[in-house]
Structure formats: C-alpha cells, structure tokens
C-alpha cells in the first residue's frame, strides 16, 4: 500500500502559503526599521524555518524556498516565474510582506517526488 494518501501528492497552495506567511511574520512583524546589515540573517531565518516546517509535514515533495528583502523606497518590484513540471502534482505559492521600511517577497516551489 502507498504510504502517502492521494491528497498528499498534490501541492496544497493554501497550506504552504500559511507556512510561508507564519515564517515571514515571525521574523519581520516586529522588525522595524529596515537594517541592511540584518537582511542576510532575516532571509536565512525565513527560508530555513519555512523549509523545516514543510519537511516536517513528511509529504512527497522537494521544495525550493526563495526570499527577497529590500528597502521600501516606494519603487515597484516585479518578479516572474516559469516552470516546466507536472501541473497535476507540482506548484508554487508566494507571500508578500510589506511595512513602511521594507518589502519581502518569499516564494516556495514544490515538486512531487
């Protein structure tokens, strides 16, 4: 018998986005103002926490987590994503956090194994 249920083989965008949101907000919600010297630590903490929580779910996926933090100067930030994968099982989600001093864009890609 298969160790994973059929629902576990499909990327659950809402569930993963909640993990990302909580990982980002745990680090940045009380972090103001933007401090360039701390950005690398914030990014590492966010991606490591998200990846650990996703891996702990023990679902048949490989994950890629990215995080971009920049100073909020009022300018636009644009991103684009393209992937060649199995649309039946794989997916991605993104979460944008913004406060008066910074913008954080975090993305998770999940590829079924």
C-alpha positions in Angstrom: 0.0 0.0 0.0 1.1 3.6 -0.7 2.4 5.4 2.3 1.0 8.7 1.1 -2.6 9.4 0.5 -3.7 10.7 -2.8 -4.3 14.2 -1.4 -0.7 14.3 -0.2 0.6 14.0 -3.7 -0.9 17.4 -4.8 0.8 20.7 -3.9 -1.6 22.4 -1.5 -1.0 26.1 -2.2 -3.1 27.4 0.7 -1.4 25.2 3.3 2.1 26.1 2.1 1.2 29.8 1.9 0.2 29.7 5.6 3.6 28.2 6.5 5.4 30.9 4.5 3.3 33.7 6.0 4.0 32.5 9.5 7.7 32.1 8.8 8.0 35.6 7.4 5.8 37.3 10.0 7.6 35.6 12.9 10.9 37.3 11.7 9.7 40.6 10.3 6.4 41.5 12.0 8.2 43.3 14.8 11.3 44.2 12.8 11.5 47.9 12.0 13.2 49.7 10.6 14.9 48.1 7.6 18.5 47.4 8.6 20.7 46.4 5.7 23.2 44.6 8.0 20.5 42.2 9.2 18.9 41.3 5.9 21.0 38.2 5.3 20.1 36.9 8.7 16.4 37.6 8.3 16.4 35.9 4.9 18.3 32.8 6.2 15.9 32.5 9.1 12.8 32.8 7.0 13.9 30.2 4.4 15.2 27.8 7.0 12.1 28.0 9.1 9.8 27.5 6.2 11.8 24.6 4.8 12.0 22.9 8.2 8.2 23.2 8.7 7.5 21.9 5.2 9.9 19.0 5.5 8.2 18.1 8.9 4.9 17.6 7.1 6.6 14.5 5.5 4.9 14.9 2.1 6.4 13.5 -1.1 7.8 16.9 -2.3 11.1 18.6 -2.9 10.9 22.2 -2.0 12.7 25.4 -3.1 12.3 28.4 -1.0 13.4 31.9 -2.0 13.3 35.2 -0.1 14.0 38.7 -1.3 14.0 41.6 1.2 14.5 45.2 0.0 14.2 48.6 1.5 10.8 50.1 0.8 11.5 53.2 -1.2 8.2 53.4 -2.9 9.5 51.9 -6.2 8.0 49.0 -7.9 9.2 45.4 -7.5 8.4 42.9 -10.3 9.0 39.2 -10.4 8.3 36.5 -12.9 8.2 32.7 -12.5 8.2 30.0 -15.1 8.5 26.2 -14.5 8.4 23.1 -16.5 6.7 20.5 -14.3 3.8 18.2 -13.7 0.8 20.5 -13.2 -1.1 17.7 -11.6 1.2 17.5 -8.6 3.7 20.4 -8.6 3.0 24.0 -7.7 4.2 27.2 -6.1 3.0 29.9 -3.8 4.2 33.3 -2.9 3.8 35.7 0.0 4.4 39.4 0.1 5.1 41.2 3.3 5.4 44.9 3.4 5.8 47.5 6.1 6.8 51.2 5.9 10.5 50.4 5.7 10.8 47.1 3.8 9.3 44.7 1.3 9.7 40.9 1.5 8.8 38.5 -1.3 9.0 34.8 -0.4 8.3 32.0 -2.9 8.0 28.3 -2.4 8.1 25.8 -5.2 7.0 22.2 -4.5 7.9 19.4 -6.9 6.4 15.9 -6.3 8.8 13.0 -6.0 
